Amino acid sequence: MADFILSGGGLTVRGELRDEVKGEFQERCAELLSSGEELLVLDLSGVEYMASCHLAIVLQLLLDAHGKRKELKTKVRSRLYELFELGHIHEVMDIEVVL
């Protein structure tokens, strides 16, 4: 399962983003978007596994953030970055690969 830590303009996720936590991940992303911060940080560097259905949630967060004139930065480990590459999502997102 996954742990979600929301603090100001940042959402840190740790563990496994499986199908079962899709609703909770959507809720946490909505809470992140509603923060008063202009710079939002989605830290997925602690995610060990991510089901592909969560990519749609991340993309929706990006679109919603841009619609509210907010910037979204995403942090991932190299293994998860490969998933973003497969969907060409890395071409439209600000993604930082961390160790």
C-alpha positions in Angstrom: 0.0 0.0 0.0 1.0 3.6 -0.2 1.5 6.4 2.3 0.6 10.0 1.4 2.1 13.0 3.1 0.6 16.4 2.2 2.5 19.5 3.3 1.8 22.9 1.9 2.5 22.7 -1.9 4.0 19.2 -1.7 2.6 15.7 -1.8 5.0 12.9 -1.0 4.0 9.3 -1.8 5.8 6.2 -0.6 5.2 2.6 -1.2 3.1 1.0 -3.9 0.5 2.8 -6.0 -1.7 -0.1 -6.8 -5.2 0.0 -8.3 -6.7 -0.3 -4.8 -5.4 3.2 -3.8 -6.5 5.0 -7.0 -9.3 6.9 -5.2 -7.1 8.0 -2.3 -4.4 9.1 -4.7 -6.9 11.2 -6.7 -8.1 12.8 -3.4 -4.6 13.7 -2.3 -3.8 15.2 -5.7 -7.0 17.3 -5.5 -5.9 18.5 -2.1 -2.5 19.4 -3.4 -4.1 21.3 -6.3 -6.3 23.2 -3.9 -3.3 24.4 -1.8 -2.6 28.1 -2.0 0.9 27.4 -3.5 1.8 28.3 -7.1 4.5 25.7 -7.2 3.3 22.2 -6.6 5.7 19.3 -6.0 4.6 15.7 -6.5 7.3 13.5 -4.9 7.1 10.0 -6.2 10.7 9.1 -5.4 9.6 6.8 -2.7 7.2 4.8 -4.9 8.3 1.3 -5.5 5.5 0.3 -7.9 3.0 2.4 -9.8 0.0 0.9 -11.7 -0.5 2.6 -15.1 -3.9 3.9 -14.1 -2.1 6.4 -11.8 -0.4 8.0 -14.9 -3.8 9.4 -15.9 -4.2 10.9 -12.4 -0.8 12.6 -12.7 -1.6 13.9 -16.2 -4.9 15.3 -15.0 -3.1 17.0 -12.1 -0.7 18.6 -14.6 -3.6 19.8 -16.7 -5.6 21.1 -13.7 -2.5 22.8 -12.4 -1.8 24.6 -15.6 -5.5 25.6 -15.8 -5.0 27.3 -12.4 -1.8 28.9 -13.5 0.2 26.7 -11.2 3.5 24.9 -11.9 3.9 21.1 -11.2 7.2 19.5 -10.6 7.5 15.8 -10.2 10.3 13.7 -8.6 10.8 10.1 -9.5 13.5 7.4 -9.3 14.9 6.2 -12.6 12.9 3.0 -12.6 9.6 4.9 -12.4 10.9 7.4 -14.9 10.9 4.6 -17.5 7.1 4.4 -17.1 6.8 8.1 -17.8 9.0 7.6 -20.9 6.9 4.8 -22.3 3.8 7.1 -22.3 5.9 10.0 -23.6 4.7 11.9 -20.5 8.3 13.0 -19.7 8.0 15.3 -22.8 5.2 17.4 -21.3 6.1 17.3 -17.6 8.9 18.8 -15.4 10.3 15.6 -14.0 13.4 15.3 -11.8 15.1 12.0 -11.5 16.5 11.4 -8.0 18.6 8.7 -6.6 
